[in-house]
Amino acid sequence: LAARTSITHKMFAQLRNALARNASVFQTARTASTGANGKAWAVDLMASEAGISKKQAEIALKSLLAGIEGAVVNGERVTFQGFGSFESVARAARTGVNPQNPTQKI
């Protein structure tokens, strides 16, 4: 378990460095109409930038996302300097409208 933990910490450090170098790449890919975004794209980017296998990059990405999700579920705010932040926000309920019958409220 200790060996796996140290590998995970190393992958997170490599991921953090890759994200720092490629923050503008995420914005470009997100807005591109080529469809070259999502988990597969992030795994490819992480593997190539960090010099790790795609399987290791996939494990690191899944671990990162699970960690973020767990923290947000526990009411914490997760912030990546220069990248973005994640937090849970309570919103008031709103009335929906049936698009086929706009007078009908849902």
N, C-alpha and C positions, 0 to 999 in steps of 0.2 A: 504493500500500500504506500509506503514511504517513497519508493522509486516512482510509482505512478504520480504521486503528488508533486514530486520535483519536476517530472516531465511536464505535467500540466502547468506548473508555474512558469517553466521555461517557454511553453507554447503561448501562454498569456502574455508574457513579456515580448515575444516575437510578434504576436498579434497586435499588441499596443503600438509597437514600433512601426509595423506595416500600416496600421490605421493612421498614425501620425504623418507618415510620408505620403499617404494616398487619400487624405480627407477630401480633396477636390475630386478625386476619381469617383467616390461614392455619390456625390452630388451630380456629376456628369452622367453616370450610369443610371441614376434614378430618373433623370429627366429625359434620357435618350429614348427614342421610339424603337430602338433595335431589339428591345426585350432582353438585353444582356444584363439583367440584374436578378437579384434573389439569392437564395442560399448557394446554389451551384456556382454562381459568379463569385460570391464572397469566398467560398472554399477554394476556388481556383486562384484568386488573388492572394489569399493567405498562404497557400502552398508555395506559390512562385516567389512571393516577397520574403517569406520566412525561411525558405529552403527546407521545407518539410513535406512529407507525403500528403496527398489529398485526404487520405484516411485520417491522419493526425490533425489536419486542418479541420476536417469535418467534426472530429471529436472536440477540438478546442472551441469551434463555433457553437456546437450544441451545448457545451459546458457553460460558455459565456452567456448564451441566451437563457439557459435554465437558471443561472445565477442571478441574472437581471430580473427574470420573472419572479423568482423566489423572493428577492428583496422587495420588489414592488408589491407583491401580494402581502408581505409583512408590513406594508405601509412606509417603506423606506423610499428615498429618492436616490437614484443612481445617476451620477453625472460623469461624463467623459469630457474633460477640458478640450474645447475646440471642436467637439464632435456633436454633442447633444446630451439631453437628459431624459430620464424615464421616471414617471411617477404615476400613481393612481389618483384620479380626480373624481370626486362625487359630483354628479350633475343632477339637476332637477328633472323630473319626468316632463315629457312634452307630449302634446297631442299630435298624432300622425294623421295624414290625409290619404284616402284611397285615391290613387291616381286615375282610376277608371271612373270614379264618381267623386269629384272634389268636394261635394257637399257632405259626404259621409266622413265623419271623424272616427279615428280608430283609437 
